[in-house]
Amino acid sequence: MLQNPEVFSTEDGVSIGPAPWPRKIIPLEVDPPNHLKYRALLGPVMSPRNIDRLEGRVREVTGQLIDQVIDAGECEFQVAFAKPLPSTILVELMGLPQERRAEFVEWVEELFHGPSIEQRQAAGIRCMDYLREVIAERRRHSGETDVVSVICRAEVDGQPIPDEVVEDMVMFVFQAGLDTVTAGLGHVFHFLATRLDKQRELREDPGLIPNALEEILRTHSWIGTTRKVRKPFTFQGVDLKPGDIVRTLPYGAGRDPAVHENPDVVDFHRANIPHFAFGGGVHRCAGSHLARRELRIAMEAWLTRVGEFRVKPGAELAYDPQGMFQLKALPLVWDVDGAKKA
């Protein structure tokens, strides 16, 4: 489904039911061949080379966030770390004011996780009202490399992008960058906090961390996506017709026994780890290089500096299935004597 856009289209949205943002989020909700024209505009900003340039800043922010909680011996991980790390980096990438970062996070949380569609749509309008002001300012005073300025200056087929498309692309970056990595961090650290044997394995051999991250992503994906059928298609004996809505669940794809030997076993030494944590096909996550870097650096820093962490005794964990499949909260505790100062 993900690899066949001629049959499975994103043009009519990638969610079931009314979307919180009533217009397209571009390039996600554009089919080939036009899709590539818009996606290519984000390439230089999200390329591995540009992410290499950001690595020092990601490490700096990671260290600062750990400094704020390390002596306490406990924290609510989602609030103290999983939300501020990616949002700080995203706000800088977009050239937005850091002092409003927490406010932006609240907007996107309501956009994805609000209790009613009316509240989610109101949050979408609130985001766009603000982003229109930012876009207008960048048109007057363009920055060099921030994402909003890059999109404002961009051309497709030799012509400037229409204002509405600029807005939809900026909206896409804003909402995707403020929620996706937060969900991923929750899954990764929940796994490590409940599998102390695997946590110890990484502390003893930090060189395993990059491979371990891929293995955790394989077994703990968090993004689902929807397509509309464009042409008649038969899948596993089921006849699909144009207009049908289909949804794929990458959460389970990484545990396919036809692809992975012992798929439910988390093996940090596994040699081949294909997964769909960042989607697949033409709409594979444009920010996956940044997401991987943030997740890996977070793992390295916590395993180096923080004592053996675990879920706080008595904590009742709950997942929010609306939007990203993610933990609502993750209270962690650790031995302060095992922590290391920066």
Buried (B, 14 or more C-beta within 10 A) or exposed (E): BBEBBEBBBBBBBBBEEEBBBEBBBBBBBBBBEBBEBBBEBBEEBBBEEBBEEBBEEBBEBBBEBBEEBBEEBBBBBBBBBBBBBBBBBBBBBBBBEEEEBEEBBBBBBBBBBBEEEEBBBBBBEBBBEBBBEBBEBBBEEBBEEBBBBBBBBBEBEEEEBEEEBBBBBBBBBBBBBBBBBBBBBBBBBBBBBEBEEBBEBBEEEEEBBEBBBBBBBBBBBBBBBBBBBBEEBEEEEEEBEEEBBBEBEBBEBBBEEEEBEEBEEBBBEBEEBEBBBBBBEBBEBBBBBBBBBBBBBBBBBBBEBBBBBBBBEEEEBEBBEBBBBBBEBBBBBBEEEEBEEE
